[in-house]
Amino acid sequence: MIKFGPSGNSTAFYDAGHSKSEESALWVKNLNLEAFEYSFGRGVNMSDEKAIALSEKFREANVEISVHAPYYVNLANPDDEMAKKSFMYLTDSAKKVKLLGGDRVIFHPASQGKMDRESAVNLTKERIKSLCDLIYREGLDDIKFCPETMGKLAQIGTIEEITEFCLVDKVFIPTVDFGHVNAREQGSLKFDFDYEERLKYMISVLGDKMKHFHIHFSKIEYSQKGEVKHLTFEDEKYGPDFSPLARALIKLDLEPIVICESNGTQDLDAVKMKEIYQQELTNLKKSVRI
Protein backbone atom coordinates (compact mmCIF):
# COMPACT_ATOMS: atom_id res chain seq x y z
CA MET A 1 0.00 0.00 0.00
CA ILE A 2 1.25 3.48 -0.84
CA LYS A 3 2.04 5.49 2.29
CA PHE A 4 2.29 9.26 2.84
CA GLY A 5 3.93 11.30 5.54
CA PRO A 6 6.21 14.23 6.44
CA SER A 7 9.93 14.62 6.88
CA GLY A 8 10.37 15.83 10.43
CA ASN A 9 8.05 18.00 12.49
CA SER A 10 6.20 20.94 10.98
CA THR A 11 5.58 24.48 12.15
CA ALA A 12 2.01 23.46 13.06
CA PHE A 13 3.37 20.66 15.29
CA TYR A 14 5.36 23.15 17.36
CA ASP A 15 2.64 25.83 17.27
CA ALA A 16 0.29 23.27 18.82
CA GLY A 17 2.59 23.09 21.84
CA HIS A 18 4.45 19.90 20.95
CA SER A 19 8.21 19.69 21.31
CA LYS A 20 9.20 16.03 21.70
CA SER A 21 9.80 13.42 19.02
CA GLU A 22 7.72 11.01 21.11
CA GLU A 23 4.69 13.09 20.10
CA SER A 24 5.39 12.89 16.35
CA ALA A 25 3.84 9.46 15.74
CA LEU A 26 0.44 10.36 17.18
CA TRP A 27 0.49 13.72 15.36
CA VAL A 28 1.04 11.93 12.04
CA LYS A 29 -1.58 9.29 12.84
CA ASN A 30 -4.18 11.94 13.69
CA LEU A 31 -3.61 13.48 10.25
CA ASN A 32 -4.48 10.07 8.75
CA LEU A 33 -0.93 9.65 7.45
CA GLU A 34 1.11 6.46 7.55
CA ALA A 35 4.80 7.40 7.36
CA PHE A 36 7.40 9.64 8.99
CA GLU A 37 11.03 10.37 8.17
CA TYR A 38 13.40 11.20 11.02
CA SER A 39 16.45 13.24 10.07
CA PHE A 40 19.94 12.52 11.33
CA GLY A 41 21.04 15.31 9.01
CA ARG A 42 23.36 16.90 11.58
CA GLY A 43 24.58 13.62 13.06
CA VAL A 44 23.40 10.32 14.54
CA ASN A 45 23.07 11.62 18.07
CA MET A 46 20.05 9.68 19.35
CA SER A 47 20.60 7.29 22.25
CA ASP A 48 19.57 3.65 21.93
CA GLU A 49 17.14 4.14 24.82
CA LYS A 50 15.38 6.99 23.04
CA ALA A 51 15.25 5.02 19.78
CA ILE A 52 13.58 2.09 21.51
CA ALA A 53 11.08 4.42 23.24
CA LEU A 54 10.26 6.08 19.93
CA SER A 55 9.81 2.72 18.21
CA GLU A 56 7.04 1.85 20.66
CA LYS A 57 5.21 5.10 19.86
CA PHE A 58 5.43 4.57 16.11
CA ARG A 59 4.42 0.92 16.38
CA GLU A 60 1.37 1.85 18.48
CA ALA A 61 0.39 4.50 15.92
CA ASN A 62 1.02 2.12 12.99
CA VAL A 63 3.25 4.74 11.35
CA GLU A 64 6.22 3.54 9.31
CA ILE A 65 9.48 5.29 10.14
CA SER A 66 12.54 5.85 7.95
CA VAL A 67 15.67 7.88 8.65
CA HIS A 68 17.79 10.29 6.65
CA ALA A 69 21.52 9.81 7.13
CA PRO A 70 23.78 12.82 7.86
CA TYR A 71 23.89 15.32 5.02
CA TYR A 72 27.68 15.30 4.93
CA VAL A 73 27.94 11.75 3.56
CA ASN A 74 30.18 12.01 0.50
CA LEU A 75 31.17 8.76 -1.15
CA ALA A 76 33.19 10.61 -3.80
CA ASN A 77 35.59 12.17 -1.31
CA PRO A 78 39.09 11.42 -2.67
CA ASP A 79 40.35 10.94 0.90
CA ASP A 80 39.83 7.29 1.89
CA GLU A 81 39.71 8.14 5.59
CA MET A 82 36.92 10.65 5.00
CA ALA A 83 35.08 8.05 2.93
CA LYS A 84 35.31 5.64 5.88
CA LYS A 85 33.58 8.28 8.00
CA SER A 86 30.75 8.35 5.46
CA PHE A 87 30.47 4.57 5.74
CA MET A 88 30.23 4.98 9.53
CA TYR A 89 27.49 7.62 9.22
CA LEU A 90 25.50 5.23 7.06
CA THR A 91 25.94 2.11 9.19
CA ASP A 92 25.25 4.08 12.38
CA SER A 93 22.03 5.34 10.78
CA ALA A 94 21.09 1.78 9.87
CA LYS A 95 21.71 0.47 13.37
CA LYS A 96 19.57 3.26 14.78
CA VAL A 97 16.70 2.76 12.32
CA LYS A 98 16.59 -0.89 13.37
CA LEU A 99 16.02 0.20 16.97
CA LEU A 100 13.40 2.66 15.74
CA GLY A 101 11.51 -0.19 14.09
CA GLY A 102 12.15 0.99 10.53
CA ASP A 103 14.14 -0.45 7.65
CA ARG A 104 15.11 2.46 5.34
CA VAL A 105 18.14 4.75 5.37
CA ILE A 106 17.97 7.60 2.85
CA PHE A 107 21.26 9.26 1.93
CA HIS A 108 22.85 11.84 -0.35
CA PRO A 109 25.45 9.89 -2.36
CA ALA A 110 28.21 12.37 -3.15
CA SER A 111 29.46 15.71 -4.39
CA GLN A 112 31.50 16.06 -7.56
CA GLY A 113 34.09 18.37 -6.02
CA LYS A 114 37.06 19.12 -8.27
CA MET A 115 36.83 15.82 -10.16
CA ASP A 116 35.32 15.47 -13.60
CA ARG A 117 31.82 14.00 -13.57
CA GLU A 118 32.73 10.54 -14.85
CA SER A 119 35.53 10.07 -12.33
CA ALA A 120 33.30 11.19 -9.45
CA VAL A 121 30.49 8.85 -10.47
CA ASN A 122 32.86 5.90 -10.90
CA LEU A 123 34.43 6.53 -7.50
CA THR A 124 30.99 6.78 -5.90
CA LYS A 125 29.99 3.44 -7.40
CA GLU A 126 33.19 1.76 -6.18
CA ARG A 127 32.57 3.16 -2.71
CA ILE A 128 28.99 1.87 -2.80
CA LYS A 129 30.42 -1.59 -3.53
CA SER A 130 32.71 -1.23 -0.51
CA LEU A 131 29.76 -0.01 1.56
CA CYS A 132 27.83 -3.07 0.47
CA ASP A 133 30.56 -5.37 1.78
CA LEU A 134 30.48 -3.52 5.10
CA ILE A 135 26.69 -3.76 5.29
CA TYR A 136 26.88 -7.55 5.07
CA ARG A 137 29.76 -7.79 7.54
CA GLU A 138 27.77 -5.71 10.03
CA GLY A 139 24.64 -7.83 9.56
CA LEU A 140 22.66 -4.88 8.21
CA ASP A 141 21.49 -6.48 4.98
CA ASP A 142 17.88 -6.44 6.22
CA ILE A 143 17.97 -2.64 5.91
CA LYS A 144 17.27 -0.83 2.64
CA PHE A 145 19.86 1.81 1.77
CA CYS A 146 18.26 4.43 -0.48
CA PRO A 147 20.54 6.79 -2.46
CA GLU A 148 18.68 9.96 -3.37
CA THR A 149 18.42 11.96 -6.58
CA MET A 150 19.98 15.36 -5.95
CA GLY A 151 18.96 18.88 -6.93
CA LYS A 152 22.25 20.70 -7.50
CA LEU A 153 24.28 20.17 -10.64
CA ALA A 154 27.49 19.79 -8.62
CA GLN A 155 26.03 16.84 -6.70
CA ILE A 156 26.10 13.20 -7.81
CA GLY A 157 22.55 11.97 -8.14
CA THR A 158 20.82 12.10 -11.51
CA ILE A 159 18.10 9.53 -12.10
CA GLU A 160 20.51 7.53 -14.27
CA GLU A 161 23.29 7.64 -11.67
CA ILE A 162 21.01 6.58 -8.81
CA THR A 163 19.59 3.77 -10.94
CA GLU A 164 23.12 2.52 -11.66
CA PHE A 165 24.07 2.60 -7.98
CA CYS A 166 20.99 0.56 -7.08
CA LEU A 167 22.11 -2.24 -9.40
CA VAL A 168 25.04 -2.99 -7.08
CA ASP A 169 23.01 -5.14 -4.67
CA LYS A 170 19.53 -5.91 -3.38
CA VAL A 171 20.10 -3.72 -0.30
CA PHE A 172 19.98 -0.57 -2.46
CA ILE A 173 16.67 0.90 -3.61
CA PRO A 174 16.22 4.42 -5.00
CA THR A 175 14.91 7.54 -3.37
CA VAL A 176 13.54 9.72 -6.14
CA ASP A 177 13.21 13.31 -4.99
CA PHE A 178 11.04 14.75 -7.74
CA GLY A 179 11.57 18.29 -6.49
CA HIS A 180 15.31 17.73 -6.90
CA VAL A 181 14.84 16.25 -10.37
CA ASN A 182 12.69 19.19 -11.42
CA ALA A 183 15.22 21.71 -10.04
CA ARG A 184 18.20 19.99 -11.60
CA GLU A 185 16.43 19.78 -14.95
CA GLN A 186 15.17 23.39 -14.85
CA GLY A 187 11.44 22.68 -14.50
CA SER A 188 11.24 19.49 -16.56
CA LEU A 189 8.34 17.85 -14.68
CA LYS A 190 5.04 19.20 -15.97
CA PHE A 191 2.91 16.45 -17.47
CA ASP A 192 2.05 12.82 -16.77
CA PHE A 193 4.46 11.73 -19.51
CA ASP A 194 7.39 13.49 -17.82
CA TYR A 195 6.96 11.35 -14.72
CA GLU A 196 6.05 8.17 -16.58
CA GLU A 197 9.09 8.37 -18.84
CA ARG A 198 11.49 8.55 -15.90
CA LEU A 199 9.71 5.89 -13.86
CA LYS A 200 9.48 3.50 -16.81
CA TYR A 201 13.21 3.87 -17.37
CA MET A 202 13.92 2.97 -13.74
CA ILE A 203 11.50 0.05 -13.85
CA SER A 204 13.14 -1.26 -17.03
CA VAL A 205 16.49 -1.36 -15.23
CA LEU A 206 15.56 -2.12 -11.61
CA GLY A 207 12.40 -4.19 -12.01
CA ASP A 208 10.66 -5.15 -8.76
CA LYS A 209 12.84 -2.78 -6.72
CA MET A 210 10.60 0.00 -7.97
CA LYS A 211 7.38 -1.45 -6.62
CA HIS A 212 7.94 -0.02 -3.14
CA PHE A 213 10.67 2.55 -3.78
CA HIS A 214 11.06 5.79 -1.80
CA ILE A 215 9.90 9.26 -2.81
CA HIS A 216 10.66 12.75 -1.57
CA PHE A 217 8.39 15.48 -2.87
CA SER A 218 8.20 19.24 -2.50
CA LYS A 219 8.20 22.35 -4.63
CA ILE A 220 11.72 23.74 -4.93
CA GLU A 221 13.05 27.06 -6.12
CA TYR A 222 15.95 26.65 -8.54
CA SER A 223 18.59 28.62 -10.43
CA GLN A 224 20.90 27.69 -13.30
CA LYS A 225 22.93 25.67 -10.80
CA GLY A 226 19.89 23.72 -9.65
CA GLU A 227 18.20 23.63 -6.24
CA VAL A 228 18.05 26.84 -4.19
CA LYS A 229 15.49 26.16 -1.43
CA HIS A 230 12.42 24.14 -0.51
CA LEU A 231 9.03 25.85 -0.77
CA THR A 232 5.42 25.00 0.17
CA PHE A 233 2.51 23.88 -1.97
CA GLU A 234 1.25 27.48 -1.89
CA ASP A 235 4.01 28.52 -4.28
CA GLU A 236 2.77 29.03 -7.84
CA LYS A 237 6.02 29.94 -9.60
CA TYR A 238 8.07 26.79 -9.17
CA GLY A 239 7.04 23.15 -9.44
CA PRO A 240 6.58 20.39 -9.61
CA ASP A 241 2.91 19.59 -9.14
CA PHE A 242 1.91 16.31 -7.54
CA SER A 243 -1.19 15.39 -9.59
CA PRO A 244 0.71 14.14 -12.68
CA LEU A 245 2.93 12.02 -10.44
CA ALA A 246 -0.10 10.58 -8.65
CA ARG A 247 -1.58 9.52 -11.98
CA ALA A 248 1.75 8.01 -13.08
CA LEU A 249 2.05 5.99 -9.86
CA ILE A 250 -1.47 4.65 -10.30
CA LYS A 251 -0.97 3.83 -13.98
CA LEU A 252 2.30 2.00 -13.30
CA ASP A 253 0.90 0.22 -10.21
CA LEU A 254 3.61 1.51 -7.88
CA GLU A 255 3.27 1.65 -4.09
CA PRO A 256 6.13 3.76 -2.71
CA ILE A 257 6.53 5.56 0.58
CA VAL A 258 5.97 9.24 -0.25
CA ILE A 259 7.64 11.72 2.10
CA CYS A 260 6.84 15.43 1.88
CA GLU A 261 9.69 17.88 2.42
CA SER A 262 7.82 21.17 2.14
CA ASN A 263 9.30 24.04 4.12
CA GLY A 264 7.37 24.02 7.42
CA THR A 265 4.11 22.65 5.98
CA GLN A 266 5.36 19.14 5.28
CA ASP A 267 2.57 17.43 7.22
CA LEU A 268 -0.31 19.45 5.74
CA ASP A 269 1.15 19.13 2.24
CA ALA A 270 1.50 15.38 2.79
CA VAL A 271 -2.24 15.32 3.56
CA LYS A 272 -2.86 17.21 0.31
CA MET A 273 -0.79 14.67 -1.62
CA LYS A 274 -2.76 11.80 -0.13
CA GLU A 275 -6.04 13.52 -1.00
CA ILE A 276 -4.87 14.16 -4.57
CA TYR A 277 -3.80 10.52 -4.93
CA GLN A 278 -7.12 9.21 -3.63
CA GLN A 279 -9.05 11.56 -5.93
CA GLU A 280 -7.04 10.44 -8.95
CA LEU A 281 -7.66 6.82 -7.96
CA THR A 282 -11.40 7.52 -7.72
CA ASN A 283 -11.36 9.23 -11.11
CA LEU A 284 -9.62 6.23 -12.65
CA LYS A 285 -12.18 3.80 -11.22
CA LYS A 286 -15.03 5.95 -12.59
CA SER A 287 -13.45 6.03 -16.04
CA VAL A 288 -13.07 2.24 -16.00
CA ARG A 289 -16.75 1.77 -15.09
CA ILE A 290 -17.80 4.12 -17.91
C-alpha positions as CSV (number, residue, x, y, z in Angstrom):
1,M,0.0,0.0,0.0
2,I,1.2,3.5,-0.8
3,K,2.0,5.5,2.3
4,F,2.3,9.3,2.8
5,G,3.9,11.3,5.5
6,P,6.2,14.2,6.4
7,S,9.9,14.6,6.9
8,G,10.4,15.8,10.4
9,N,8.0,18.0,12.5
10,S,6.2,20.9,11.0
11,T,5.6,24.5,12.2
12,A,2.0,23.5,13.1
13,F,3.4,20.7,15.3
14,Y,5.4,23.2,17.4
15,D,2.6,25.8,17.3
16,A,0.3,23.3,18.8
17,G,2.6,23.1,21.8
18,H,4.5,19.9,20.9
19,S,8.2,19.7,21.3
20,K,9.2,16.0,21.7
21,S,9.8,13.4,19.0
22,E,7.7,11.0,21.1
23,E,4.7,13.1,20.1
24,S,5.4,12.9,16.3
25,A,3.8,9.5,15.7
26,L,0.4,10.4,17.2
27,W,0.5,13.7,15.4
28,V,1.0,11.9,12.0
29,K,-1.6,9.3,12.8
30,N,-4.2,11.9,13.7
31,L,-3.6,13.5,10.3
32,N,-4.5,10.1,8.7
33,L,-0.9,9.7,7.4
34,E,1.1,6.5,7.5
35,A,4.8,7.4,7.4
36,F,7.4,9.6,9.0
37,E,11.0,10.4,8.2
38,Y,13.4,11.2,11.0
39,S,16.5,13.2,10.1
40,F,19.9,12.5,11.3
41,G,21.0,15.3,9.0
42,R,23.4,16.9,11.6
43,G,24.6,13.6,13.1
44,V,23.4,10.3,14.5
45,N,23.1,11.6,18.1
46,M,20.1,9.7,19.3
47,S,20.6,7.3,22.3
48,D,19.6,3.7,21.9
49,E,17.1,4.1,24.8
50,K,15.4,7.0,23.0
51,A,15.2,5.0,19.8
52,I,13.6,2.1,21.5
53,A,11.1,4.4,23.2
54,L,10.3,6.1,19.9
55,S,9.8,2.7,18.2
56,E,7.0,1.9,20.7
57,K,5.2,5.1,19.9
58,F,5.4,4.6,16.1
59,R,4.4,0.9,16.4
60,E,1.4,1.8,18.5
61,A,0.4,4.5,15.9
62,N,1.0,2.1,13.0
63,V,3.3,4.7,11.4
64,E,6.2,3.5,9.3
65,I,9.5,5.3,10.1
66,S,12.5,5.9,8.0
67,V,15.7,7.9,8.6
68,H,17.8,10.3,6.6
69,A,21.5,9.8,7.1
70,P,23.8,12.8,7.9
71,Y,23.9,15.3,5.0
72,Y,27.7,15.3,4.9
73,V,27.9,11.8,3.6
74,N,30.2,12.0,0.5
75,L,31.2,8.8,-1.2
76,A,33.2,10.6,-3.8
77,N,35.6,12.2,-1.3
78,P,39.1,11.4,-2.7
79,D,40.3,10.9,0.9
80,D,39.8,7.3,1.9
81,E,39.7,8.1,5.6
82,M,36.9,10.7,5.0
83,A,35.1,8.1,2.9
84,K,35.3,5.6,5.9
85,K,33.6,8.3,8.0
86,S,30.8,8.3,5.5
87,F,30.5,4.6,5.7
88,M,30.2,5.0,9.5
89,Y,27.5,7.6,9.2
90,L,25.5,5.2,7.1
91,T,25.9,2.1,9.2
92,D,25.3,4.1,12.4
93,S,22.0,5.3,10.8
94,A,21.1,1.8,9.9
95,K,21.7,0.5,13.4
96,K,19.6,3.3,14.8
97,V,16.7,2.8,12.3
98,K,16.6,-0.9,13.4
99,L,16.0,0.2,17.0
100,L,13.4,2.7,15.7
101,G,11.5,-0.2,14.1
102,G,12.2,1.0,10.5
103,D,14.1,-0.4,7.6
104,R,15.1,2.5,5.3
105,V,18.1,4.8,5.4
106,I,18.0,7.6,2.9
107,F,21.3,9.3,1.9
108,H,22.8,11.8,-0.3
109,P,25.4,9.9,-2.4
110,A,28.2,12.4,-3.1
111,S,29.5,15.7,-4.4
112,Q,31.5,16.1,-7.6
113,G,34.1,18.4,-6.0
114,K,37.1,19.1,-8.3
115,M,36.8,15.8,-10.2
116,D,35.3,15.5,-13.6
117,R,31.8,14.0,-13.6
118,E,32.7,10.5,-14.9
119,S,35.5,10.1,-12.3
120,A,33.3,11.2,-9.4
121,V,30.5,8.8,-10.5
122,N,32.9,5.9,-10.9
123,L,34.4,6.5,-7.5
124,T,31.0,6.8,-5.9
125,K,30.0,3.4,-7.4
126,E,33.2,1.8,-6.2
127,R,32.6,3.2,-2.7
128,I,29.0,1.9,-2.8
129,K,30.4,-1.6,-3.5
130,S,32.7,-1.2,-0.5
131,L,29.8,0.0,1.6
132,C,27.8,-3.1,0.5
133,D,30.6,-5.4,1.8
134,L,30.5,-3.5,5.1
135,I,26.7,-3.8,5.3
136,Y,26.9,-7.5,5.1
137,R,29.8,-7.8,7.5
138,E,27.8,-5.7,10.0
139,G,24.6,-7.8,9.6
140,L,22.7,-4.9,8.2
141,D,21.5,-6.5,5.0
142,D,17.9,-6.4,6.2
143,I,18.0,-2.6,5.9
144,K,17.3,-0.8,2.6
145,F,19.9,1.8,1.8
146,C,18.3,4.4,-0.5
147,P,20.5,6.8,-2.5
148,E,18.7,10.0,-3.4
149,T,18.4,12.0,-6.6
150,M,20.0,15.4,-6.0
151,G,19.0,18.9,-6.9
152,K,22.3,20.7,-7.5
153,L,24.3,20.2,-10.6
154,A,27.5,19.8,-8.6
155,Q,26.0,16.8,-6.7
156,I,26.1,13.2,-7.8
157,G,22.5,12.0,-8.1
158,T,20.8,12.1,-11.5
159,I,18.1,9.5,-12.1
160,E,20.5,7.5,-14.3
161,E,23.3,7.6,-11.7
162,I,21.0,6.6,-8.8
163,T,19.6,3.8,-10.9
164,E,23.1,2.5,-11.7
165,F,24.1,2.6,-8.0
166,C,21.0,0.6,-7.1
167,L,22.1,-2.2,-9.4
168,V,25.0,-3.0,-7.1
169,D,23.0,-5.1,-4.7
170,K,19.5,-5.9,-3.4
171,V,20.1,-3.7,-0.3
172,F,20.0,-0.6,-2.5
173,I,16.7,0.9,-3.6
174,P,16.2,4.4,-5.0
175,T,14.9,7.5,-3.4
176,V,13.5,9.7,-6.1
177,D,13.2,13.3,-5.0
178,F,11.0,14.7,-7.7
179,G,11.6,18.3,-6.5
180,H,15.3,17.7,-6.9
181,V,14.8,16.3,-10.4
182,N,12.7,19.2,-11.4
183,A,15.2,21.7,-10.0
184,R,18.2,20.0,-11.6
185,E,16.4,19.8,-15.0
186,Q,15.2,23.4,-14.8
187,G,11.4,22.7,-14.5
188,S,11.2,19.5,-16.6
189,L,8.3,17.9,-14.7
190,K,5.0,19.2,-16.0
191,F,2.9,16.4,-17.5
192,D,2.1,12.8,-16.8
193,F,4.5,11.7,-19.5
194,D,7.4,13.5,-17.8
195,Y,7.0,11.4,-14.7
196,E,6.0,8.2,-16.6
197,E,9.1,8.4,-18.8
198,R,11.5,8.5,-15.9
199,L,9.7,5.9,-13.9
200,K,9.5,3.5,-16.8
201,Y,13.2,3.9,-17.4
202,M,13.9,3.0,-13.7
203,I,11.5,0.0,-13.8
204,S,13.1,-1.3,-17.0
205,V,16.5,-1.4,-15.2
206,L,15.6,-2.1,-11.6
207,G,12.4,-4.2,-12.0
208,D,10.7,-5.2,-8.8
209,K,12.8,-2.8,-6.7
210,M,10.6,0.0,-8.0
211,K,7.4,-1.5,-6.6
212,H,7.9,0.0,-3.1
213,F,10.7,2.6,-3.8
214,H,11.1,5.8,-1.8
215,I,9.9,9.3,-2.8
216,H,10.7,12.7,-1.6
217,F,8.4,15.5,-2.9
218,S,8.2,19.2,-2.5
219,K,8.2,22.3,-4.6
220,I,11.7,23.7,-4.9
221,E,13.1,27.1,-6.1
222,Y,16.0,26.7,-8.5
223,S,18.6,28.6,-10.4
224,Q,20.9,27.7,-13.3
225,K,22.9,25.7,-10.8
226,G,19.9,23.7,-9.6
227,E,18.2,23.6,-6.2
228,V,18.0,26.8,-4.2
229,K,15.5,26.2,-1.4
230,H,12.4,24.1,-0.5
231,L,9.0,25.8,-0.8
232,T,5.4,25.0,0.2
233,F,2.5,23.9,-2.0
234,E,1.3,27.5,-1.9
235,D,4.0,28.5,-4.3
236,E,2.8,29.0,-7.8
237,K,6.0,29.9,-9.6
238,Y,8.1,26.8,-9.2
239,G,7.0,23.1,-9.4
240,P,6.6,20.4,-9.6
241,D,2.9,19.6,-9.1
242,F,1.9,16.3,-7.5
243,S,-1.2,15.4,-9.6
244,P,0.7,14.1,-12.7
245,L,2.9,12.0,-10.4
246,A,-0.1,10.6,-8.6
247,R,-1.6,9.5,-12.0
248,A,1.7,8.0,-13.1
249,L,2.1,6.0,-9.9
250,I,-1.5,4.6,-10.3
251,K,-1.0,3.8,-14.0
252,L,2.3,2.0,-13.3
253,D,0.9,0.2,-10.2
254,L,3.6,1.5,-7.9
255,E,3.3,1.7,-4.1
256,P,6.1,3.8,-2.7
257,I,6.5,5.6,0.6
258,V,6.0,9.2,-0.2
259,I,7.6,11.7,2.1
260,C,6.8,15.4,1.9
261,E,9.7,17.9,2.4
262,S,7.8,21.2,2.1
263,N,9.3,24.0,4.1
264,G,7.4,24.0,7.4
265,T,4.1,22.6,6.0
266,Q,5.4,19.1,5.3
267,D,2.6,17.4,7.2
268,L,-0.3,19.5,5.7
269,D,1.1,19.1,2.2
270,A,1.5,15.4,2.8
271,V,-2.2,15.3,3.6
272,K,-2.9,17.2,0.3
273,M,-0.8,14.7,-1.6
274,K,-2.8,11.8,-0.1
275,E,-6.0,13.5,-1.0
276,I,-4.9,14.2,-4.6
277,Y,-3.8,10.5,-4.9
278,Q,-7.1,9.2,-3.6
279,Q,-9.0,11.6,-5.9
280,E,-7.0,10.4,-9.0
281,L,-7.7,6.8,-8.0
282,T,-11.4,7.5,-7.7
283,N,-11.4,9.2,-11.1
284,L,-9.6,6.2,-12.7
285,K,-12.2,3.8,-11.2
286,K,-15.0,6.0,-12.6
287,S,-13.5,6.0,-16.0
288,V,-13.1,2.2,-16.0
289,R,-16.7,1.8,-15.1
290,I,-17.8,4.1,-17.9
